Amino acid sequence: MKAVIIDQFGGPEHLILRELPTPAPGEGEVLLKVASVGVNFADTMIRSGGAGVPMTDNLIIGSEAAGTVVALGSGVDPAILGKRAFAAPFAVGRITGAYATHIALPANGIFLLPDDITFDQAVALGLSGIVALELSKLVPIEGRTVLVHSAAGGVGHLLAQLVAMRSPGRLIGSVGDARKAELPNAIGVHSVVSTQGDWVGDLLALTDGAPPDVIFDAIGGAVSRLGLSNLSIGGHFVAYGGASGEYAALSKEDMPSFVMSGKSLIGYSLVPLLGHKDAARYLRDDLDTLFSYVTQGVLRPHVGHHFPLHEAADAHRLIESRRSSGKIILLPEVG
């Protein structure tokens, strides 16, 4: 098989295409021939050495893929042979292995796809969609002013649509580049601001000076500091990442007024769910919900960029530039 490995931690140039033995599925495992691979910001953190993943020989990164089941290990239901499926290494305690033409996983890390869900849609909805769905259920939304940062991103564009289903009073999205406003506008976001400029001033102009009640933020750093200081009384700030290299935080000096205003800073990660004994069932339920939303036409996953597998380095450069829109996908069979 062909796979993208990293020979050492560092920049995108350390992503190298290699010919490796195709894995044979062991007991309880499934072998998937991969058609689509999802690229996530977390992949760049693993590649750079910032995620705590130890370096091994032929370390293949990537946490999600979709394709066809082509071989089974002992003890696996033979009925799934030849079926289309989403492969989720993260569901079985792994965050690596997907940047390849084949991947072997325990059967509980494989989720069969409905006939009307494409491989690309499955990958766009996989890790990003589960995170977005869980985020959308965390805090009250109905009738409130909600700001979704990175609303053109892989998680953000799905989160914005899921929030919209819960009848916010006003839904505002932010983008890192004003040229990316087209996607949030197309998926029902009421207004878009750019974090390249005075986004707080622009937002308050849209709301007649009323600060947002809910902020979903995966950027951190200066954007988070501004958001935390411009949140409504009783508002909720949901932090689920630190793409800037710095997570949202409150200073000792800010805490008294934050607490006395009844505001909340909520951290979210998928990790606690993955550690649950029934994780596979919860993930299956979330994926079924997401797939049904797509079938009903109320959720539209957007694939903004395709790259052949051997151009994984370019895919990483794009996602790190924050110029991408929607999901970035690698295609193992192209090129």
C-alpha positions, -999 to 999 in steps of 0.1 A, spaced: 0 0 0 10 36 -3 10 58 29 21 92 40 46 89 69 66 115 89 103 108 92 107 134 120 86 160 137 86 194 120 71 212 90 50 198 62 81 189 43 85 159 66 53 143 52 67 116 28 49 91 6 61 56 11 53 21 -2 46 -1 28 32 -37 33 -6 -37 33 -17 -47 68 -35 -80 73 -65 -76 96 -60 -95 128 -86 -111 151 -116 -88 153 -102 -63 127 -114 -50 94 -93 -39 64 -106 -9 45 -95 2 10 -95 40 14 -112 64 -10 -112 96 10 -91 108 39 -100 138 62 -74 164 70 -78 180 104 -59 208 122 -50 182 148 -30 163 122 -7 193 118 -1 193 156 9 156 155 32 163 125 49 192 143 54 172 175 29 193 196 3 166 203 24 142 225 23 113 200 56 94 202 77 91 171 78 56 156 91 40 124 68 47 95 44 68 116 13 73 95 -8 103 106 -45 108 100 -76 101 122 -104 94 97 -110 79 63 -138 63 43 -138 35 18 -147 -1 12 -142 -32 35 -120 -56 15 -108 -81 42 -119 -93 76 -100 -109 105 -114 -138 124 -145 -131 146 -159 -103 124 -194 -105 109 -189 -116 72 -219 -96 62 -198 -64 62 -174 -75 36 -177 -53 5 -196 -27 25 -189 11 23 -177 24 57 -163 53 77 -131 44 95 -126 62 128 -92 54 145 -101 80 172 -130 57 182 -105 29 192 -79 50 210 -58 60 179 -53 93 162 -31 80 134 -31 57 105 -55 72 80 -32 88 54 -29 56 34 -46 35 7 -55 9 33 -62 9 70 -68 -20 94 -89 -13 125 -109 -31 151 -144 -36 139 -159 -12 165 -139 16 148 -158 10 115 -192 26 109 -212 15 78 -225 42 55 -260 47 42 -263 43 4 -270 80 -1 -239 92 18 -207 96 -3 -172 89 9 -164 126 9 -195 134 28 -187 108 54 -152 122 60 -165 158 61 -191 147 87 -169 124 107 -147 139 133 -157 175 125 -194 167 124 -194 148 157 -175 176 174 -199 202 159 -230 182 169 -218 178 205 -209 215 207 -244 225 194 -260 208 224 -238 222 251 -256 255 259 -290 272 254 -293 286 219 -330 295 212 -336 332 208 -300 342 217 -273 360 198 -247 334 188 -212 339 174 -195 310 157 -158 317 150 -142 300 120 -176 296 104 -160 286 71 -138 259 86 -143 221 88 -160 222 122 -173 257 120 -194 255 89 -212 224 103 -216 240 137 -231 271 122 -257 250 105 -265 229 136 -268 260 157 -292 275 131 -315 244 135 -320 255 172 -335 288 163 -310 314 175 -322 350 176 -292 360 155 -264 339 142 -231 356 134 -201 338 119 -165 350 118 -139 342 92 -101 348 92 -102 362 57 -131 383 44 -129 364 11 -142 333 29 -175 349 38 -193 333 9 -196 299 26 -212 311 59 -235 333 39 -246 303 18 -254 281 48 -277 305 66 -255 326 88 -272 359 93 -241 381 92 -203 376 89 -174 395 104 -137 392 98 -112 386 126 -86 404 105 -103 437 113 -123 452 142 -146 422 145 -160 432 179 -169 467 166 -184 452 135 -204 427 155 -217 453 179 -228 474 150 -249 445 138 -265 439 172 -271 476 181 -244 474 208 -257 441 224 -228 417 231 -232 380 220 -249 356 244 -229 325 231 -195 324 215 -180 292 201 -143 296 197 -114 273 185 -90 301 178 -77 312 213 -52 340 218 -62 376 211 -95 366 196 -105 347 227 -95 376 250 -117 400 230 -146 375 231 -144 369 268 -144 406 275 -173 412 251 -198 385 263 -233 393 276 -243 390 312 -251 354 318 -234 345 285 -216 313 276 -181 311 260 -173 277 246 -137 270 239 -129 239 219 -94 246 205 -64 268 203 -55 272 166 -35 303 174 -13 283 197 -29 297 228 -61 285 245 -88 308 259 -80 319 295 -92 343 321 -67 364 341 -68 366 379 -80 402 375 -108 393 352 -123 366 373 -143 386 398 -163 406 373 -167 375 351 -181 355 380 -204 383 393 -218 387 358 -229 351 358 -208 343 327 -194 308 320 -162 296 302 -168 261 291 -141 238 277 -150 211 252 -130 181 239 -141 148 223 -116 130 245 -139 123 275 -165 108 252 -139 86 235 -130 73 270 -165 62 277 -172 24 278 -201 30 253 -181 54 230 -188 34 199 -225 35 205 -225 73 211 -204 79 180 -228 57 160 -258 77 173 -241 110 164 -231 98 129 -267 85 123 -280 119 133 -256 137 110 -263 114 81 -301 118 85 -297 156 85 -278 154 52 -305 130 37 -332 155 48 -313 184 32 -310 204 64 -272 199 67 -247 205 39 -212 194 45 -189 214 22 -157 199 8 -136 229 -2 -103 212 -13 -91 179 -27 -55 168 -28 -39 136 -40 -23 116 -12 12 125 -23 4 162 -19 -4 159 18 22 185 26 4 211 5 -29 202 23 -12 209 56 2 242 43 -33 252 33 -50 243 66 -22 260 86 -26 292 64 -62 294 76 -72 302 39 -92 270 35 -129 267 35 -149 236 45 -132 202 47 -98 193 31 -97 158 17 -69 136 5 -76 112 -24 -54 80 -23 -64 69 -58 -56 102 -75 -22 106 -91 
